[in-house]
Structures are given as C-alpha cells and as structure tokens.
Amino acid sequence: MAAGIIGAITAAPELLKGITDLVERFVPDPAQKAQAALDLQKLVTDREVAAIQAAADVAKAQIGVNTAEAQGNDRFSARWRPACGWVCVAGLAYQFVVGPILTWATGILGVMIGAAIPAAPTLPGEALMTLLFGMLGLGAQRTIERTQGVPGAMPGGVKQ
C-alpha cells in the first residue's frame, strides 16, 4: 500500500502539468485560467496531503500491531524467534542425523527384502545454513542487548 501512496505522490507533478496544458488550450479567459490553475493546484495538494496522511495512518496502525505482539504472551506471535530456531534445529537434525540414518536403514532393509527403497529426501543445506547464521546473528544481538541492559531485553522488561 505504501508503494501505491508514494507512486501517487510522485505522479502528481506530471498529472498537474497535463491538466494545466489542457486548461491553457481550452480556457481563453486569463482570469479563468488563473482560477482553474489555482483550483487544480489545490486539488493536487489536497491529494498529496491525503496520501501522506494515509501512509502515516498505516504506519501508526502497524506500530500498534507491533506493540501488541511484543506485549502479548502468545507463543505463535510473540515467540517467533524461538519458533524459527526450532525449525532450524529440526531441519539440521533431519539433514545431518535422521536423513542419513534413514537412508542407511532403508538401504539395509531393501537388501534384506530384495526391493529397491528410494532414499530419504534431503533438504537444501544452503537454506538451512542461511537460517542458522541468521538465527545466530539475532542471538548474538540479543546477548549484546541483555549485557548492555537495554530495556525490554531482559525477561519481564527489567533493566539491569
């Protein structure tokens, strides 16, 4: 939505010029031209103010949502960072422990029963590493915040 609002603001000068050219062409009286130009300028200015106000309202609403999420105790919204961590741990555990053991076990079972069992699927390792390094970076930042006593970084929002 913000991109549309910004686009509306940046397109206003071209729109004003096009309409002004039409007024110049079809309105013969200089006083009427001047009044039409003022009216057009007022319309464009009002539009720009409305677009800026709409963008500010969207930003205020998002701040309210962010504040509510930060203060809430809902594990699905306030605990997104640990959830990402557990997804990363589960993916790494599967990729490097469960997957190889499953592939090995199904290979042995396939030989024992005389059937070809497909290998266990693998996960994209680079995606897991990107998530892991991102999580480690966030964890390091959180540790720095806690050691520096940033308000809200300590459990319960207590400053050291």
MORA-V119788 format. One line per field, one symbol per residue. phi: phi as a letter, one per 40 degrees, with the letter a starting at -180 (. if undefined). psi: psi as a letter, one per 40 degrees, with the letter a starting at -180 (. if undefined). A space follows every 10 residues. Layout:
phi->???
psi->???
This chain:
phi->.ccccccccc cdcccccccc cccdcbbccc cccccccccc cccccccccc cccccccccc cccccccccc ccbcccbcbc cccccccccc cccccbbcdc cccccccccc cccgbcbccc cbbccccccc cccccccccc ccccccccgc dgccdggccc
psi->dddddddddd eddddddddd dddddehdhd dddddddddd dddddddddd dddddddddd dddddddddd eiehdddefd dddddddddd dddddecddd dddddddddd ddefihhiii iiihdddddd dddddddddd dddddddefh hediheehh.
